[in-house]
Amino acid sequence: MTRDDLFNTNASIVRDLVKACTKHCPTAFLLLITNPVNSTVPIASEVCKAAGTYDPNRVIGVTTLDVVRANTFVANLKGLNPADVNVPVVGGHAGKTIIPLISQATPSVEFDPETLDNLTKRIQDAGTEVVNAKAGAGSATLSMAYAGARFTNSLLAALNGKEGVIECGFIKSSETECPYFSTPLLLGKNGIERNLGLGKLSDYETKLVADAMDELKGSIAKGEKFASQ
């Protein structure tokens, strides 16, 4: 399925589920992993606004799968344990809107320009890689489940008082000219305690952010328009 196909199938499902949440659990944390996340998070936000229950600190798009993939691919190239690697991934959750910040990776790693470009494209296109490997019979499932569980467990830990819990997520944001943008988030008892922002970007990453803007804005607008109909 293309992301347009996904939108046509999933937009109404997300709208109806969120509408039910606004009635029956209006203060719930809404973690959106349903693709296309770049559109479904704006849909969820608009539905909550219409119901008078919107809290931007409680509506989060789960982009953890991009982080998990970035950690794994960097670890494989450098002979590290993926569990010991952390690569922030910002932007959105589709194609070129997925922006891995390799320059901010811990531990610090370096790649030549060609390797860096190939690595970035592999992280951006990893979902398609899985679909192709399954010969069209499915998409990422176990890794998606792992990513969803990881973010949920992180949020639960933060809600229970654990300090210093950071995960990337796609949220209402003023970090860029896009009204929604994924960045590292400090999680706490109220959901998002603080947006940690983009940090210092390399020239290569600055260009990736600029190149993602039009597609990201279009996906967000598409979600908002659907929710208003």
N, C-alpha and C positions, 0 to 999 in steps of 0.2 A: 504494500500500500504506500502511496505517496503521503506526504504530510497533509495535503489537501483532502485526500480520502479519509485520513484519520480525523481531520477537523470535522468533516461532514458526519462521521459516525459518533465521535466523542463529545462534540460541543454540547449537544442537547443532553447527553448523559450527565456531564459535569454540571450543567445548569440545573437539572432536576435534582441531583443529589445535594448540591449546595443549597438549593431552595428548601429542601427538606431539613438540612442542618440549621438553617436560619430559624425554622419553626421549632424544632425539637431540641437542638443543642446550640443555641446562638453564640455561646462563648467558647465553643470547641476550637481547637487549632486545626486549620485546614491545610494539609500537606498534599499538594497536587503533583502527582507523578504521571498523570494521564497526558499522553502526547496529543497534539503539539503543546508542550508546556508554555511556550512563548505566547500562546493564545488562551489556553485554559485558565491560567492564573488571572489574566484580566477579566475573563468571563466570571470566575468565582468572585472576584472583587466587586464587579458591577452588580451581581446578584445580591451580595451582602449589603451594598450601598442602598439598593432599592428596598431592602427589607429593614434598613436602619440598624443593622448589626455589624457593620464593617469595622474591623480593627486591623490596620495594615501590619501590625506586629504578629498577627495570628493567621495570615494567609501567605503561604510560602510554597514556591515551586521547587520540587526536589530535583536538583541537578547533580546529586552525589555520584551517579553513574559515570559522569564525565571525569570527576575527580578520581574515582577508583581506577578507571581506565588509564588516565594520565599517570597515576602512581605506578601502575603495573608496567606500562610501556617504558617509562623512565628507568624503573628498577631493572627490567630485563636488559636494557642497553648498557647499564652501568654495573651489572652483577650485584645488585642490592636486593634486600628483602622488601617487597612492596609494602609490607606493614610498617616499615621504618621510613617510608618516603611520603612526603606531602606536597602535592602540587596544587596551588589554588587555581580554580577554573572559573572565569568570569564571563559575563555577557548573557548568553541565552542557552538554549538546550536543543539546538538544531544546526547542523552543518557549520557554516562559517561564523555563526553567532557564538559557537563554542570556542572560548579563547583561553588556552592553558598558559598560565604565567610561569613558564619554566625558569625565568630569571629569579623568581621568588621561591623556588623549590627548596625544601629542607630534606636531607642535607643539600648543600649547594652543589649544583652540577653545571657542566658546560658542554656544549655541542658546537661543531662547526656549522656554518649557516645552512648548508645543504641538508645535513642530518636533522637540524632543528626544524627546518621547513617540512621535511618528510614526516617527522614525529608529530608535529602540529596537525598536519593533514590526516595522519592516521587516527589521532585522538578525535578529530572532528568527524571522520567518516567511519568510526568503529561500529556504529549501529548497522550500517550498510554491509560492512565486512562480515558481521554475524549472519545477516540475511543471506548473503551470497554463500557463506559456508554451509548454511542449511538448505541451499538450493531453493530458496523461496518458500520453504515449508514452515517458516516461523521466524521470529525475531528474538532478541535477547530476552531471556526469561529469568534464569537463575541469577545472573549478574544484576538485573533490574530489581529482583526481590532482595538481594543482598544490599543494594544501594538504599532501597526504601527502608529496610530494617535498620540499617546503620543510622540514617538520619533520624528516624523515629526514636531509636534508643538514645541517641545524643540529646534529643529534645526532652525525653522523659528524665534523663539524668539531670539536665539543667533545671527542669521544673522541680525536681526533688532536692535542689540546692547545690548540686555540683558546680564548681566555679571553673571558669576558663574553657568552657565547651565552645568550640568553633567549628562551624560547617558552612560550606557555600550554599547559597539558595537564591532563587529568582524571586525578587520582591518589588513592591512599590519603592521607587528609589529616585533620589535627586543627584546621584553620582555622575550621571551623564545627561545628554539631551533626551535620552529614552526614559519614558515614565516608569518602566520596569527594567531591572537589570540585576544580574546575579553577581554577588560579591561575597567574600567571607563575612560571616555573621557571628557575633558573640551571642550565644543563646543563654537565656536565664528564666526566672520564674514567670516572666510576662511574655515569653516567646522570644522575640528579637529584643535583646537588651541594647545592642549597638551594631550599626552597620560599619564594618571595619574598612570599607572602601577598596579602592583599586591599589593603593600603595604606589611604589615607584615602578613605572613601566620601562622596559627597554624600548628602543626605537621600533624594533620589529613588532612588539606587542601593541604599541601605540597605533601603528598602522592597522593591525588586526582589529582593534576596537573601532577605528574609523570606518573600516571596510564593512563592519557588521551592522552599522547603524540603520541603513535603509531597510534591510531585510527584517531586522528586529522591530523597527517602528511599524512596518507593514503588518507583521504578525500580531502585534499588540492591538493595532487599530481594528484588525479583522475580528479579534475576540470581543473588543468593546462594542463594535457595531452589532455583532450577533446578539450580545446580551441586551442591547437596547431595543431589539425588534420585538 
